[in-house]
């Protein structure tokens, strides 16, 4: 499970793929199924191209709203596009981002124009910058650099900070995690080296991703063995030291790793 959201029948869904394309459907185009059934493949609704996989899903009630879409790639390029630029998408999709050979889109988020962005790499570095550091571009643009990466490092996560009361969740491959107040991350200029968001060791494994959460949220975590774990963020220890290693949040089996996780907002929220 990568994306969970609540939407009305006439809301629009944007599917961003790793190859830099975006597809559009209305919620009512997705067949209703019993809760226990696995549903239908997305390729039956929109024909994805070969080797494409969905890396982000955004839901909006109005594609012409005054909002922005920010994207980030594995090689640390980021760009902002006006949401209304995706208002007329053909069934076979359109280009959302131009990529270098070997690069791929890993995340896309909606912003208001006044938010802060956090981008993190697998080696445990993170940078926070104001979204206005990334100018609004056309769909065909490649973007600008979000963070300076060391050789061999790649971006593994990006999220939007909307409140000073938010927390940043870090999870590593071998189940170590921590929750840090966003105030512990200095706001920097885009394209810097960033700061340590977690201390990476052989025991922890590389950083899997980051999520900006609130105290009442939950996480849904998936492991390499296919196990899905749902846990409240309150179970992850809060650390005031931004560069700390964290503590074991999930006990993994031998040769098992965390491959991804996402924020889940409970029904009351």
Secondary structure, 3 states (H helix, E strand, C coil): CCCCCCCCCCCEEEEEECCCEEEEEEHHHCCCCCCCCCCCCHHHCCCCCCCCCEEEEEEECCCCCCCEEEEEECCCEEEEEEHHHHCCCCCCCEECCCCCCCCCEEEEEEECCCCEEEEEECCCEEEEEEHHHCCECCCCCCCEECCCCCCCCCEEEEEEECCCCCEEEEEECCCEEEEEEHHHCCECCCCCCCEECCCCCCCCCCEEEEEEECCCCEEEEEECCCCEEEEEHHHCCECCCCCCCCEECCCCCCCCCEEEEEEECCCCC
